Amino acid sequence: MCGLGTMSTPFLVNVSEIPLIILQPESPPAIYQGSGNASISVQASGSGLTYQWQEYITSWTDLNENEMYSGVQNDSLLIVNPVVSMNGYRYRCVIDGQCEPQTITDGVATLTVLLPVGISVNTNKIGLLAYPNPSSTELHLDFFLPCAGNLLITLQSVIGETIFFMKESIMNPGDRSVSLNTASVKPGLYILVLKLEDDNNMMIATEIIVCDH
């Protein structure tokens, strides 16, 4: 004997996708110091994706949003006005989604920062040491001058604004020390540049400085 059956109400089933990398980040074109920005992007698929860019100097570390890095939790990372001391830094992106496992890009993307033609980098000969870093009220610089020449010391923002400038004419070779007053400098990231000019060439040393009051 047959009767009237019942049918359940239709309902929608959502199936989430695991994170998958479609296109690995590529190394940005080489850039000259002070000439602009570098951008690195990743393409991925999946449900509810989140991104975290990392930088490799001696180990992989998460990047934070600041004056130098923009989009650290997006699919495209912008590096603002990189300096030559960042040459060779590598970048990768950790991607999470609604489904495990997370996926990580290959970490091959490498930043190349050059100095303008005619300027040679000789950081090792100058041997710049800046401390304490982060700096609150005073920044001490220890460095070695391999030859006599004009010394220019500049502290600038990551967008190229000069915060401090000092020129010492004809400094003799040897170990030297200079102290800079940073008490009035706003908290943030800055670029310290030492230039030694003689009759034949120019030597440059750069350092990333953090001011934190």
Secondary structure, DSSP 8 states (H G I E B T S, - for coil): -------------------EEEE-------EETTS--EEEE-EEESSS-EEEEEEESSSEEE---SSSEE-TTSSEEEE-S--GGGTT-EEEEEEE-SSS--EE--S-EE--EE--TT-EE-HHHHT-EEESSSBSSEEEEEEEESS-EEEEEEEEETTS-EEEEEEEEEE-SEEEEEEEE-TTS-SEEEEEEEEEE-SS-EEEEEEEEEE--
